[in-house]
Amino acid sequence: MRSDAHSHLSPFAEQLLAAVPVRTVFSCATPEECQQAAALAARHAYVHRSCGIHPWYAAADSWTTMLPWLEKAAVIGEIGLDNVWCTTDLALQRQLFERQLAFACARQRPVVLHTKGMEGEVLSMIRHYPNTYHVHWYSCREHLDDYLALGCYMSVGPFPSLDPAVAAVAAHTPADRLLIETDGIDAVRWATGEDHVDYLQALDRIAEDIAALRGSSAEVVQAQADANLQRFLALGA
């Protein structure tokens, strides 16, 4: 089965997944997204969700509104820090990120990380909260070996052939911690600059890019990534 370790909800998600099963984890940052993904998961056994306060949506009341969903979530995330794509106050980001790290660590729930522009600080913070981490679409030229040394799962987003930093993740992540993700169809459009993107073809292209970098085949990469995702998800079951 194809797998998408990190995606976001879109209007066509259920129609597509009903037609062609893809083991998918939808990242939910609001109660509305959590509810929608929960409904999808109830109808499709291969659909999963992670819930967390994304740094883009950090606000003073975020903890209160998301806590009921965090308590139900098998996977916490995506959570983290970002000083590139948002202007949310970093002090507030740090406060909510650390609170969620402590929450997940205490309950032994695996975590999905967002690290954009703050890779070193995120790495420093998670060292204080031993857990299993999935670093999504890592695209930094630094700290990769440090994240790998902590046992992190790393997902490769669209498309490693377009970004040397992502190519390094695809080439060097141990086979048993490598995941494939799209970050949602809008992210694929952004990565390619194309308005019309075939979702399944995008997943296959990511696998082909990874395989070329690792001297493997797309089929082997897809099978390994799916097995890895199932193991990661089982940690929170």
Phi, psi and chi 1 to 4 in degrees:
 res  aa     phi    psi   chi1   chi2   chi3   chi4
   1 MET       -  139.4  177.7 -178.1  -78.9      -
   2 ARG   -66.4  153.3  -65.3  178.9  179.5   90.5
   3 SER  -137.3  149.9   64.0      -      -      -
   4 ASP  -130.6   99.4 -170.9  -13.8      -      -
   5 ALA   -72.3  -13.9      -      -      -      -
   6 HIS  -156.0  110.6 -174.3   83.4      -      -
   7 SER  -138.6  176.6 -172.1      -      -      -
   8 HIS  -132.6  150.1  -68.0  -85.0      -      -
   9 LEU   -62.8  145.6  -67.6  161.9      -      -
  10 SER  -146.9  161.8   63.1      -      -      -
  11 PRO   -58.3  -29.1  -27.1   36.5      -      -
  12 PHE   -95.1    1.5   74.3   95.6      -      -
  13 ALA   -56.5  -50.6      -      -      -      -
  14 GLU   -68.0  -39.0 -178.4  163.1   22.6      -
  15 GLN   -60.5  -43.5  179.5 -179.8    0.0      -
  16 LEU   -67.6  -46.9  175.8   64.1      -      -
  17 LEU   -69.2  -27.2  -68.2  172.9      -      -
  18 ALA   -70.0  -32.1      -      -      -      -
  19 ALA   -80.6  -42.3      -      -      -      -
  20 VAL  -134.7  103.7 -178.5      -      -      -
  21 PRO   -59.9  130.2  -23.4   34.5      -      -
  22 VAL  -133.2  125.1  174.8      -      -      -
  23 ARG   -67.7  112.6 -162.5  179.2  -41.1  -80.2
  24 THR  -128.2  140.0  -54.4      -      -      -
  25 VAL  -113.7  113.7 -178.2      -      -      -
  26 PHE   -88.9  126.0  -73.4  111.1      -      -
  27 SER   -85.7  124.0  178.0      -      -      -
  28 CYS  -119.1  128.8  -55.1      -      -      -
  29 ALA  -115.4   -3.2      -      -      -      -
  30 THR  -135.6  159.0   66.2      -      -      -
  31 PRO   -57.8  -36.0  -28.3   36.9      -      -
  32 GLU   -64.2  -44.0  -66.7   75.3   19.0      -
  33 GLU   -65.0  -40.3  -71.3 -178.0  -16.7      -
  34 CYS   -59.6  -43.0  -67.1      -      -      -
  35 GLN   -66.0  -43.1  179.9   62.2   59.7      -
  36 GLN   -64.1  -43.8 -174.8  178.8   -9.7      -
  37 ALA   -67.5  -34.7      -      -      -      -
  38 ALA   -62.9  -39.6      -      -      -      -
  39 ALA   -65.0  -40.8      -      -      -      -
  40 LEU   -62.8  -45.1  -87.8  174.8      -      -
  41 ALA   -64.0  -31.5      -      -      -      -
  42 ALA   -67.8  -25.9      -      -      -      -
  43 ARG   -95.8  -21.3  -70.1 -168.4  -71.2  -87.7
  44 HIS  -133.8  117.3  -55.5  -69.8      -      -
  45 ALA   -64.9  -21.7      -      -      -      -
  46 TYR   -92.3    4.1   45.8   84.3      -      -
  47 VAL  -102.0  133.5  170.7      -      -      -
  48 HIS  -132.4  169.4  -54.3  -93.4      -      -
  49 ARG  -139.6  150.6   72.1  172.5 -170.0  -95.3
  50 SER  -117.2  149.0   61.7      -      -      -
  51 CYS  -129.3  134.2  -59.1      -      -      -
  52 GLY  -172.0  165.0      -      -      -      -
  53 ILE   -89.0  101.4  -56.6  168.4      -      -
  54 HIS   -67.2  141.6 -168.6  -67.9      -      -
  55 PRO   -57.0  -27.5   15.8  -29.2      -      -
  56 TRP   -65.5  -26.6  -65.4    2.1      -      -
  57 TYR  -112.0   15.9  -55.2  111.6      -      -
  58 ALA   -65.7  129.0      -      -      -      -
  59 ALA  -149.5  166.0      -      -      -      -
  60 ALA   -57.6  -32.1      -      -      -      -
  61 ASP   -99.7    8.5   63.5  -13.5      -      -
  62 SER   -61.0  -41.7  -65.2      -      -      -
  63 TRP   -62.4  -44.3  179.3 -101.1      -      -
  64 THR   -63.3  -43.0  -58.6      -      -      -
  65 THR   -74.6  -30.7   58.3      -      -      -
  66 MET   -93.9  -16.3  -76.6  -64.7  -70.5      -
  67 LEU   -55.2  -42.8 -177.7   56.9      -      -
  68 PRO   -58.7  -33.2  -24.2   35.3      -      -
  69 TRP   -80.9  -35.3  -68.1  100.5      -      -
  70 LEU   -60.7  -39.0  -66.7  172.8      -      -
  71 GLU   -65.2  -29.0  -70.0  173.9  -24.7      -
  72 LYS   -88.4  -16.6  -62.4  174.6 -175.3  176.8
  73 ALA   -77.4  135.6      -      -      -      -
  74 ALA   -79.2  -25.1      -      -      -      -
  75 VAL  -130.2  133.3  178.2      -      -      -
  76 ILE   -99.5  126.3  -54.8  -59.9      -      -
  77 GLY   147.9  170.7      -      -      -      -
  78 GLU   -86.7  139.4   66.8 -171.9  -79.6      -
  79 ILE  -129.2  160.3   63.1  174.3      -      -
  80 GLY   155.6 -148.2      -      -      -      -
  81 LEU  -134.4  152.7  -57.4  173.0      -      -
  82 ASP  -154.6  120.1 -170.8  -33.0      -      -
  83 ASN  -118.8   17.9   69.6   -4.0      -      -
  84 VAL  -110.2  -51.1  175.6      -      -      -
  85 TRP  -106.2    9.4  -70.9  -31.3      -      -
  86 CYS  -151.0  161.9   75.5      -      -      -
  87 THR  -114.0   15.4   57.5      -      -      -
  88 THR   -59.1  137.4  -54.4      -      -      -
  89 ASP   -52.0  124.9  179.0   69.6      -      -
  90 LEU   -66.4  -31.8  -84.0  171.1      -      -
  91 ALA   -62.6  -41.0      -      -      -      -
  92 LEU   -68.7  -41.4 -179.6   56.6      -      -
  93 GLN   -55.9  -48.1  -72.1 -171.3   44.7      -
  94 ARG   -61.9  -42.6  -69.0 -175.1 -178.6  101.2
  95 GLN   -60.0  -48.6  177.2 -172.6    2.6      -
  96 LEU   -71.5  -35.9  -72.0  169.1      -      -
  97 PHE   -62.6  -49.6  179.7   38.7      -      -
  98 GLU   -65.2  -37.0 -173.2  152.1   23.7      -
  99 ARG   -62.5  -40.0 -166.0  168.5 -172.3  177.6
 100 GLN   -72.7  -36.5  -68.5  177.2   98.6      -
 101 LEU   -59.8  -44.8  -72.1  176.3      -      -
 102 ALA   -65.1  -40.8      -      -      -      -
 103 PHE   -59.8  -49.5  177.6   92.8      -      -
 104 ALA   -66.8  -40.0      -      -      -      -
 105 CYS   -63.8  -44.0 -176.9      -      -      -
 106 ALA   -63.6  -31.3      -      -      -      -
 107 ARG  -101.7    1.9  -69.1  159.2  178.6   78.4
 108 GLN    55.4   45.6  -61.9 -176.1  -38.5      -
 109 ARG  -100.5  130.0  -49.2  -90.9  179.0   85.0
 110 PRO   -63.6  157.9   22.2  -31.6      -      -
 111 VAL  -130.1  140.3  171.2      -      -      -
 112 VAL  -104.0  128.9 -177.6      -      -      -
 113 LEU  -107.4  140.7  -66.2  173.0      -      -
 114 HIS  -113.0  125.0  178.1  104.7      -      -
 115 THR  -127.0   11.6   64.0      -      -      -
 116 LYS   -59.3  116.6 -167.2   62.0  178.9  178.1
 117 GLY    77.0   -5.8      -      -      -      -
 118 MET  -126.9   30.9  -57.5  -67.7  -73.2      -
 119 GLU   -59.0  -43.1  -68.7   82.1    5.3      -
 120 GLY   -66.1  -42.7      -      -      -      -
 121 GLU   -69.4  -41.4 -175.4  167.4  -16.9      -
 122 VAL   -59.1  -44.5  169.2      -      -      -
 123 LEU   -58.3  -44.8  177.2   67.6      -      -
 124 SER   -62.6  -40.0  177.6      -      -      -
 125 MET   -70.6  -40.9  -69.6  177.7   71.1      -
 126 ILE   -71.5  -18.8   66.4  174.0      -      -
 127 ARG   -61.5  -24.8  -69.1 -174.4 -169.0  -82.6
 128 HIS   -84.5   -7.2  -62.5  -73.1      -      -
 129 TYR  -131.8   79.5  -62.0   95.8      -      -
 130 PRO   -55.3  127.6  -24.1   34.8      -      -
 131 ASN  -167.9 -179.0 -156.0  -20.0      -      -
 132 THR  -100.5  124.7  -58.2      -      -      -
 133 TYR  -119.7  141.6  -67.7   98.2      -      -
 134 HIS  -113.2  113.1  161.1 -159.4      -      -
 135 VAL   -91.9  112.8 -173.7      -      -      -
 136 HIS   -89.8  135.4  104.3   84.7      -      -
 137 TRP    43.4   56.9 -159.8  -10.2      -      -
 138 TYR   -68.2  129.2 -164.0   73.7      -      -
 139 SER  -139.0   41.1   57.8      -      -      -
 140 CYS  -115.8  142.3  175.9      -      -      -
 141 ARG   -80.8   -7.3  -66.7  176.7 -179.8  -90.2
 142 GLU  -115.1  158.5  -59.8  177.5  -30.7      -
 143 HIS    72.4   -0.2  -51.4  -61.4      -      -
 144 LEU   -57.4  -47.3  173.3   60.1      -      -
 145 ASP   -61.1  -33.1  -71.4  -18.1      -      -
 146 ASP   -68.6  -42.3  -63.8  -46.8      -      -
 147 TYR   -64.1  -41.9  -81.5  102.2      -      -
 148 LEU   -64.2  -36.8  -67.3  176.2      -      -
 149 ALA   -64.7  -25.0      -      -      -      -
 150 LEU   -82.5   -1.3  -74.6 -179.4      -      -
 151 GLY    85.3   16.6      -      -      -      -
 152 CYS   -67.7  143.2  -65.6      -      -      -
 153 TYR   -77.7  145.1  -72.9   72.0      -      -
 154 MET  -128.1  126.3  -50.2  -66.3  -70.2      -
 155 SER  -102.0  140.3   57.2      -      -      -
 156 VAL  -100.1  122.5  177.3      -      -      -
 157 GLY   -97.3 -177.6      -      -      -      -
 158 PRO   -73.0  129.6   -7.7   23.1      -      -
 159 PHE  -129.1  134.3  -67.7   99.8      -      -
 160 PRO   -59.2  -26.5   11.7  -24.4      -      -
 161 SER   -69.8  -14.9   58.9      -      -      -
 162 LEU   -96.9  -11.0  -58.7  177.9      -      -
 163 ASP  -141.8  113.8 -174.0  -25.8      -      -
 164 PRO   -58.3  -33.9  -25.0   34.5      -      -
 165 ALA   -67.1  -40.5      -      -      -      -
 166 VAL   -69.3  -35.5  179.0      -      -      -
 167 ALA   -61.0  -37.1      -      -      -      -
 168 ALA   -64.4  -39.4      -      -      -      -
 169 VAL   -62.4  -45.7  175.1      -      -      -
 170 ALA   -63.0  -35.8      -      -      -      -
 171 ALA   -81.5  -33.0      -      -      -      -
 172 HIS  -108.2  -13.2  -61.9  -60.0      -      -
 173 THR   -67.8  131.9  -62.6      -      -      -
 174 PRO   -54.3  145.2  -27.1   36.0      -      -
 175 ALA   -57.1  -31.5      -      -      -      -
 176 ASP   -85.9    6.4   62.8   -9.5      -      -
 177 ARG  -130.9   15.2  -74.7 -174.7  -89.7  138.7
 178 LEU   -92.6  130.8 -176.2   68.9      -      -
 179 LEU  -126.1  160.2  -58.4  169.9      -      -
 180 ILE  -115.0  137.7  -68.1  172.2      -      -
 181 GLU  -143.5  157.0   68.7  156.9  -72.3      -
 182 THR  -105.0  -22.3   62.8      -      -      -
 183 ASP    63.6   20.1 -157.6   18.2      -      -
 184 GLY    94.1  156.5      -      -      -      -
 185 ILE   -63.2  -32.0 -162.4   66.3      -      -
 186 ASP   -65.0  -35.4  -71.8  -21.0      -      -
 187 ALA   -67.9  -35.8      -      -      -      -
 188 VAL   -64.9  -43.0  177.6      -      -      -
 189 ARG   -60.2  -42.3  -66.7 -170.6 -176.5  108.8
 190 TRP   -62.8  -43.2  172.9   80.2      -      -
 191 ALA   -66.3  -35.8      -      -      -      -
 192 THR   -93.8  -21.3   62.4      -      -      -
 193 GLY    74.4   14.4      -      -      -      -
 194 GLU  -106.7  138.9  -59.0  170.1    1.8      -
 195 ASP   -77.5  -33.5  -69.6  -27.9      -      -
 196 HIS  -112.2  113.1  -57.7  -71.4      -      -
 197 VAL  -127.8  134.3  175.0      -      -      -
 198 ASP   -87.6  117.0 -175.7  -65.2      -      -
 199 TYR   -59.3  -48.6  172.9   69.3      -      -
 200 LEU   -65.3  -39.5  -63.2  177.4      -      -
 201 GLN   -63.5  -35.1  -72.6 -178.4    1.1      -
 202 ALA   -63.8  -45.2      -      -      -      -
 203 LEU   -59.7  -42.7  -81.8  173.0      -      -
 204 ASP   -65.4  -37.1  -69.6  -15.5      -      -
 205 ARG   -67.0  -39.7  178.5  179.7  164.5 -173.3
 206 ILE   -59.9  -45.7  -62.6  168.3      -      -
 207 ALA   -61.5  -40.3      -      -      -      -
 208 GLU   -65.5  -40.5  -70.6  162.6    2.3      -
 209 ASP   -62.7  -45.4  -81.0    4.3      -      -
 210 ILE   -61.8  -45.1  -65.4  170.3      -      -
 211 ALA   -60.0  -41.4      -      -      -      -
 212 ALA   -62.8  -37.6      -      -      -      -
 213 LEU   -73.8  -25.7  -70.6  161.6      -      -
 214 ARG  -103.8   -1.2  -62.9  174.4   73.4   92.2
 215 GLY    66.5   39.4      -      -      -      -
 216 SER  -125.9 -160.0 -177.6      -      -      -
 217 SER  -120.5  155.4   69.5      -      -      -
 218 ALA   -60.7  -37.6      -      -      -      -
 219 GLU   -64.2  -42.0  -67.7   76.2   16.8      -
 220 VAL   -65.6  -43.4  167.5      -      -      -
 221 VAL   -62.1  -44.9  167.7      -      -      -
 222 GLN   -62.9  -43.0  -74.8  175.3  -38.0      -
 223 ALA   -64.3  -42.7      -      -      -      -
 224 GLN   -66.8  -43.4 -178.1   69.8   67.6      -
 225 ALA   -61.7  -39.4      -      -      -      -
 226 ASP   -67.7  -41.8 -175.3   46.6      -      -
 227 ALA   -62.3  -40.8      -      -      -      -
 228 ASN   -63.4  -42.0  -65.0  -17.2      -      -
 229 LEU   -64.7  -41.7  179.8   57.4      -      -
 230 GLN   -61.2  -39.7  -69.2 -176.4   70.2      -
 231 ARG   -66.1  -42.2 -173.5 -173.3  -33.7  111.0
 232 PHE   -62.0  -45.4  178.0   81.2      -      -
 233 LEU   -64.9  -33.6  -68.7  168.6      -      -
 234 ALA   -65.3  -22.4      -      -      -      -
 235 LEU   -64.6  -28.0  -65.4  172.0      -      -
 236 GLY  -100.1    0.9      -      -      -      -
 237 ALA   -72.1      -      -      -      -      -
